[in-house]
């Protein structure tokens, strides 16, 4: 008789959903201010912001997750020379990033920490939350305010709640904002191109294609694909694998498993999936958007070491099933 696997459900959070909405509204507000005086983006259709992350895919098993919002801009063609055009676009995006960053500094309160890296704007925000989840108390000044207080600014990570005084917890929100220009590749797939310190230092994300492919895979496997995604993430968290990449790695590895392996959610089904992954070359893994090789792309690369560590704990879990 085969052994059934535990049903793991994605976690929903009213507080997290509220801050996600607040954050997106804040970002849109900042861009409205910039676009009013912009000669590069003249129409509202040339700007859009959207989430593509674990919460959007409904496969998070913890509130302590990375949530990312993308801002996609359609900039005009500045030069017929491709290299020169990319150089100008990179400079324009850098200027926009700096303007958004400065606006967020002015619009954020003292509980907010902001910083830049090459491709993103990050923020950490902390508040004491009352037990009824309706009010928030600043951990610095002790004054109670409604949760609607503005302080959020740019990747949302809802940190683990830690008990403080009776009836209160500390909510930690870390946020990432990725601003890029609309990009179409040779396969006619639209993505988002972001630049680092030079015009040759860029990354390409395909968030919308990723979302579409993930949803399609889950539909074609009658939701069994997502059950294994949730199970693998549950095992990784129990093993204290907390690197930011782990959730994306699990989704990507399972996405590369053929639909025919997702016939049942059981020990036998898990064995089939593990056997496929064990014998599938890391060189052949593709990202969920199917536009890059996952472990060798210069634009988006995963760690083989992290993948092997996750698989080690999945295999250990399988061997201990009784």
N, C-alpha and C positions, 0 to 999 in steps of 0.2 A: 504493500500500500504506500502510495507516494505521500510525502509530507507537505502540508500546506505552509505557505510563508505568511508572516504577519502582514496585515493590511496597515500601511502607513498613510496617513492623511496629510495633505498640505495644511499649513497653519495660516489662518486669517487673523488679522489684527486691525481693530477699528482705529487704534492710535496710529499705527503705521500707515494705514490708508489715508488718514487725515493729513499726516505730515507729507505724504507723497503728493496729495492734492495741493497742499500749501506750497510745497517746493516748486512744483510745476507752475503754479500761478505767479510765484515770485520771479522765476526765470522769464516767463512770458512778459511780465511787467518790465523787467530790465531791458529786454529786447525791444519792447515798444518804444522805450525812451531813446534807444540807440537808432532805431529805424526811422524815427521822425526826422533825423538830421543826416540820413545816409543817402549818398548818391549811387550806391552799389545795389541796394535792395530797395526797390520802389514799391513792390506789391506784396500784399499779405501772403499770396500763394508761393512766394519765394522763401518763406520761412515756415518751419514747423518743428514742434518738439513732441517727443513721445518716449514712453518707457519700453524697453525690451530687456527683461531680466527674469530671475526666478519667480518673483511675485507675479509678474505678468503671465508667465507660463504656467502658473499654479502648481509648481513643483518644489516649493520651499517647505522644509520640515522644521524650520526654526525662524524666530523673528530676527535672529542674528545672521542676516543675509546681506549680500551686496545687491543694491538696486541701482540701476544706471539709467539716466535719461540722456537721450541724444537730441542735439539741435542740428537740424539739416538746413543749410543755406544754399540757395541757387544764385551763384555769382555770375556776372556776365563774362564773356570772353574778352580779355584785355589785349591779347596779341595773337597774331597768326602763328608765331613761333611757339611751339609747345613748351619748351624749357622756360622761355621768358614768361609765358602765361602762368605756368606753375609757380614761378618765383613771385609774381605779383599776387597771386591768390594766397600763397603762404604768408606774405607780408600782411595782406588784408585780414586773414584769419587771426594772425598774431595780434593785430591792433584790436580786433573785435574781442578776443579773449581778454586782453588787458582792460578794455572798457567795462566788460561784464564783471571782471574780478573787482575793479574799483567800485562799481555800483553795489556789488554784494557786500563789500566792506562797509559802505555807508548805510546799507539797509539792515545789516545784521546787528544783534545786540552783544552784550559782553559775555554771553554764554557760548559764543560761536567762535570757532577757530577755522581760518581759511588758509589754504596754501595751493601752490601751483606745482604741477610736474610738466614734462614735455608736452603731453597730449591732453591733460585734463585739469579741471579745477576741483579741489576737494574741500570738504567741510566736516568738522566735528561739532556737534551740538548736544549739550547735556541739560536735562531738566529733571527735577523731582516730580514724580507723578503721584497723585493721590490714588487711593485704592479704587475709587469709583471711575477712574480713567477720564473724568470730566474736567479736572483742573490740573494745573501744573505749578510747581513751586520752584523758583530759582534756587539752585544749590549754593548760590553765592550770597544773596541778600535776604533769603527767607520770606520774601513777599509772595503771596499767592496771586496767580493770574489765571485767566482762562487759557485753555490750551490753544486757543486761536491766536495767541501772542505770536507775532512774526519774529523769527530768528533763524529760520531755515535758509540755507543757501546752496548749495550745489550737489553722485553715487550715494543712495541712501542706505545706510546700514543701521538697522535697528538693533542696538546692542542688547546683551543679556540684561534683564532687569535684576538689580541687586537690592536687597532689602536694606533700608536705612532705618529711620525711626518707624515706629509701629504705624501701619497704614499707608506708608509711602514707599516708592521704589524710584531708582534713578534710571531714566531712559536715555540711552546714548544713540544718537543718530549721526552716522558718517555718510557723506554724500559725494557723488562723482558726477560731474557735468562734462560731456564730450561734445565739443562744437566742431563741425566739419562742413565741407562743401559737398554737394551732391555729385556723385561720380557714377559713370556707366562703364562697365568693363567690356572686353571683347565678346563676352557671352551675352551681352545686352542685359546684364543684371545691374540694378541700381544699388549703390552703397554710399558710404560716407567716408571721405578722405580727410584725415587729420595730419597736420605737419608738426614735426618736432623742431629741432634747432636749425635745420637746414632744409632746403627744398628737396634734397634726396632722402631725407630722414622723414618718412611718412608711414602711416598705417591706414589700412582700408578695412572698415567694418561693413557688414551687410546685415544690419539688425532686422529689417523687415523680412528679408529672405529667410533669415534664421528662424524667425517666428513662424512664418508660413510653412517651412519644411518640418519644423518640430510638430506643429499641429497636424499636418498631413500624416506624418509617421505614426503619431498616436492614434489617429482615426483608422489608418490602415491595419493597425494591430489591435483594434478594439480596446484601446486604453491599457493594454498589457505592457506596452513600452514604458508608459509613464509609471506604472506600478514598480517596475524594476529601477527606474530612475530614483523614485522615492526611497526604495529599499537600500540602494547603494549609498545614497546620501545619508540615510539613517546609520548605516554601518560606519561610514567615514566619520560622522560626528561622534559616535560612540568610541571610535579609535582616536579621538582628539586630533583628527586631521582638519585643521582650521585655516589652511592657506586659502587666499582669495580665489585661486584657480580651481580648487577641487570640484566645486559644483559644476562649472563649465566642462571640466574634464570628463566627469561622469556622464553628463548629457551627450557629449561628443562621442565617447567610446561606445555607448549603447546605441547611438544613432547609426553607427557604422555596422552594427550587427544586422544581418538580413531579417526582413519581416517574418520569414518562415521559422525563425527561432523563437518568436514570441507567440507561441501557441497556448501556453498555460503558465499560470503563476504558481509554481511549485518547486520543490527541490530538483525534480527532473528538469524542469524548465531552466532553472538556474544553472544546472550542470551543462546544458546545451550551450547557453550563452557564454559561460566561462571557457568551455572548450573552444568555442569559436574565437573568443578574444585571445586566448593563449596562442593560437596558431595563426593569428592575423598579424602581418608585419606592421610595425609601427610606421614604417615608411609609406604605407598605403592608406593610413587613416586620413580622412578628409574632415574639414570643419563642417558644422551643420548646414552652413550656407552652400556647401559643396563648391566653393570657389577657390579654396586653397588646401594644400596638404597640411594637416594639423601640426605635425612635429617638424616641419622643415620650411614653412613659409617665412619669408623675411618680414612680412607685414603683420602676421599674427601667428605666434608660435607657442605651443604648449610644451611642458616639461615631461620628458620620458621618465625621469626619476620620480616625479610626483605620480605619474600614471602607474608605475610599477608598485609604488607604496600603497596606493589605493587597492590595486588588484590583490596584493598580499593579504590585506585584511578581508577582502571579499572571499577569497579562497579559504581563509581560516574560518570565516563564518560558515561557509558551506560544509567544511569538514566536521564542524561541531554540531551540525543539524542532526537531530534525533527524532 
